[in-house]
Amino acid sequence: MIFLTVGTQLGFPRLVEAMDAWAATTSEEVIAQVGSGRVTCANLAPRGMLPPAEFAEIFSRARVVVAHAGIGTILAAKRYRRPLIIVPRMAGLGEHRNDHQAATARALEKGTAVRVCWEVTELPALLAETAPEALPKEPGASHAALIEGLKGFIAAAPRRR
């Protein structure tokens, strides 16, 4: 089963329409949380909001999760150790107010298990991978470097009396 989630605040028609088109080519179940956006799908059963327990249950059993590049979704993929394909919303296409999701995607596509899909035409090839790598639960090297940097910063700070 594939879980498509675009978050709860904004619709993401470009991604939902691409997944709807792909769903017509497969017998694999696709569960789609489409947030507040109005969408018409021929091959998906779109759902607006999912209660937290149901979201967690669906997320944890997905073969792969396809999502916007929202931090909450990325953290959920790490928590449930699910393979993740992200499609960043683009401000230039009117999908968000700025390109912070593109910045997140660029940061994650180097050295992580997250697959970044810059163009929805790339989705079928990414979905065809039988075993995309799950996100590790343990922090990576950049996390450790951040912690060490913060420790050094705190240690060097003047002490208040």
N, C-alpha and C positions, 0 to 999 in steps of 0.2 A: 504494500500500500504506500502511496505517496501522499504526503500532507503538504498542501499549499496554504501558506498563511501570509497575508499582506498586512498584518497588524490590525489594530482596532480603530485608529484615528482617521485614516484616509483610504479611499479606494485606490486600486492600482490596475485599471482596465488593461493596460498593455500586457502586464504579466498574466492576468486572469484569462484574457483572450488567447494568449499563446498556449497556456496550459489547457484550455478548453479544446483548442485545435489538436494538441498532442493527444489528449485523452481519447479523441476519436480514432486514434491509430493503435490503441492498446486495449487489452482486457484488464489491465491492472487498475485496481480501485484508486481513485483520486478523491480525497476529502479536501474541500476548499473552504477556508475561513477567509471571507472577503471584506471584513470590516464594514464600514458604513457606506461603502460605495455601491451604487446601483449597477448591477451587471445582469446580462442575459446570457445564459450558457446553455448550449445544446447537449454538452457531454459531461458537465459537472453539476453537482447539486450544491450550489453556493449557500453558505451559511454566514450570517453576519457576525454574531458573537458566539463564543463557546464558553460555557462555565469553566472556571479554572480546572476543576477535576477532570472534566471531559477533554479539555485542551491537553492536559498532561498525559492522559491515557492515550490519546491519538498520537501525540508527538512521540511518546516513548515507544510506540510499536511501528512507526513509519520506517520503510526501507530507506527512504531519503526524504528530507524536508526541502521544499523550494519556498523561498521567502524573499521579502524585501530585505534591505540591509539594515534592519533595525537592531539596535543593541540588545533589546529584550529577547528577540528571537535567537540571536547569536548565542546569548548566554544560556537559553533553554537548550540549544543544540549541544552545548558543552555539558550542561547538567545531565541531559538524558543520553549523551554520547551518541547522537544521531548524525549521520552524514548530512551535510548542508550545502545547498546551492543557493547563492544569493544573487538577486538581480537588483542593483541599486536604482532607486528612484532618481530621475534626472530633472533638475530644475528647468533646464532648457526645453523640456517637453511638458512643462506645467505639472509635474508630478509631485513637486515639493517646493518649499520656499527658497532652498539653497541646495548646494551639492554635498552636504555633509555625508550622505549615504555613499556617494562615489568615493569620498575621502576614506571612509571606513572600509569600503571594498578594496581600495588600493593598498591599505595597510594590511589587510587580511590575506590578500592573494599571494603574499611573499612569505613562505615558510609556515603556513598553516594548512590544515586539511580542508579549509573552506574552499569550495569551487565558486569562482566569480563568473557570472554570465553577463557580459556587457551588452550583448544583443540577444533578444529573445529567440532569434533564429538559431542560436547555439544550444538552446535547451534540449532538443531531441538527442543530440550527441552526448550531452552531459547525463541525461536521464538513462541512456542506454548502458552506461557503465554499470556493471552488475554489482560491484562492491565499492562504492566510493568510500573513502576513508572517514571513519567517525572522528569527531573532535575528541582529543584526549581530555580526561578529567583533570589531570595534573597541570599546574601552571607551566608555561613555556619559559625559555631562556629570557625573553624580553620582560616577562613578569619578574623574574628573579633579579634582573638588572635594575628594574624600577625600584624594587624593594631595597636593594643595596644602595642605590642613589639616594633614596629618601632617608635611610638610616644615616648616611654620611652627612646629608643636609641638616638633619636634626642634631647630630653630634657636634657639628661645627657652629650651630646657632648659639649666640650669647645667652647665658643663663640669666633669668630674672631673679632678683632677690627680693 
